[in-house]
Amino acid sequence: MVLTKSELIAALQDEVRILQHLCTKIEPQMLDYRPTPKQRSTIELLKYLAVMGPVLLQAGLTGTFDRELWGARAAAVDPQDFPGVVATLAAQHDEYARVLADVPDETFRREIEMFGTRSSVGSFIVAMVLGGCAAYRTQLFLYMKACGRAELGTANLWRGVDPAPPARA
């Protein structure tokens, strides 16, 4: 695997940190925003993120997508309000470390077939979990921009920090 296990854990935990930062920028009236009728609303997108990463991580490690696990986690997050969802997302920081802590390096090189594609476990986790987190957080960022948060910029999206104030002349 290109990343070490500790680098993978750190990257996943950074996704959680950046997402937590973005959540501080969501105003209550943004939670029901959806770009089109068939797209997820902001709160639905956050609930999806509360399920997607951990369940796909397990799928990669076991080589099997567990629909029951997905359903149970989705059912647990569905009734949560915004603060509850944010707390569930925050808990992923420790969950990623706990789940990956004792995974031997050779597991990441094992071949699996998931969703009709063959890959190594490590490649699947990087593409589907790490890449998925980045993709869906970008979607969340765009929702927030569409809701009028024009001050949000690259630093918010990619570093999880507010941009530095402009230099005075």
N, C-alpha and C positions, 0 to 999 in steps of 0.2 A: 504494500500500500504506500502511496506517495506520502501520506501523512502518518505520523506516529500516532499511537492511540491517545497519548496525552494531547497532541495537537488537535485531533478530532474532537475530543471532549471539550477542549478550550474553544474550538470553533462553534460547536453546538451551544455551549454556554454563552458565547458572545451573541449568537442569534437571539437567545432568550433575553439577554441584557438590552440589545437594540430594540427588540419588540416591546420590552417594558418601557423604554424611553419613549417610543412612539405612542404607547398607550397613555402616557401623561399628556399628550397633545390632543387627545380625543375629547371633544365636548359632548355632553349628553344628546344634543340634537343631531349629532352625526351618527349615532348608533343605528338608526333606521335607514340611513342613506344606502341606496343601491343604484348603480349606474343605469341599469335596465331592469325591467320586471323579472327576468329570468336569472339575474346574477344575485349572489349572496349580498345581504346587507352587511354593514360594518360589524355588527354584533355576531351575525352568522359566520362571517369570515374569521373573527377571533375565536369563536367556538370550534370551527374547523381546525384552526391552528392548535387549539388545545388538545386535539385528538391526533392529528396527522403525524407529527414528528415522532412521538413515543411509539405509536402503533407501527409505523413503517420501520422504525429502528428494530423493534421486535421481529417484524416480518423478515427483515434482512438477516438478522442473526439466526432465526430458525429456518429460513428458506420457505416459509409458508405464511401467506396472508391470513390472519385470524379474523374473520368477519364478526365472530362473537365478541372478541376483545374490542374491535372497533365499535360495535353496537353498544357495548357496556360503557365504554368511555364516552361515547356520544350521548347516551342517556344520562350519564352522571353530570355532564356539563350543560345539557340542554336547559334545565330550569334555572341555571345560575344567572344572576344579574351581572352587570359590567364589573364591579369590584370582585365578584367571585371568579369570573373568567380570568381576570388579570392575575388573581392569586393562583389559579390553576396553571396558567402559563408560567408564572414565576417558579412554581414547583418543578418545572422541567429542568431547571438548572441543576438541581441535585439528582433528579431522576436520570439524566443522561450520564452523569458520573457514576452513579450506583450501578446502572445496567451494564455499562462498558468496563467497569473496574476490573473484573476478573476474566474478561474475554481474552483468550490467548491470541497472539499475533497471527498464528496460522489460520484462525477462524476467518479473518478478513480476506484471506487469499482463496478460501473455499469457493467453488463455483455453485451458483444457484440459478434457478429460472423463476423469474417473477414477472407477472403481467406480460407474459409472452416473450420476454427478453432474457438471454443468458448474460450473466456478469459475475464478477466476484462479489462477495459480501461487502467488502470495503468499497468497491465502486458503486454498488447499489446504495449504500448508506450515504456516500458523498453526493451522488446525483439526486437521489430521491428525498433524503431527509435534509441534508445541509442545503442542497440546491432548492428544494421545495420551500424550506424556511425563508430563504432569501427571496424567492419569487413571490411568495404570498405576503411577505412583509412589504415588498415593493408595491403590490396591489393595494395593501392597506394604506401605504404612503400616498398613492395616487387618489384613493378615496378621500383622504384628508385634504389633499390639495384641491380636489373638486368641491369640497365643502367649505372652501375659503381660507384654508390655512396656507396662504401664499408665502409666509415667512419661513416655512419649512424648506430645508435645502439638503444638499448632498451630505453634509455632516450629520444631519438627523437620520437620514436613511442608511448610510454606510458605516458611520462611526458611532451612532447612538448618542450624539451630543448636540447641543445647540451650537449653531455657527458662531464663530468669534465676531464680536461687534466690528463694524467697519472702522478702519484706521482714521483718525482725525487728521485733517490737513493742516 
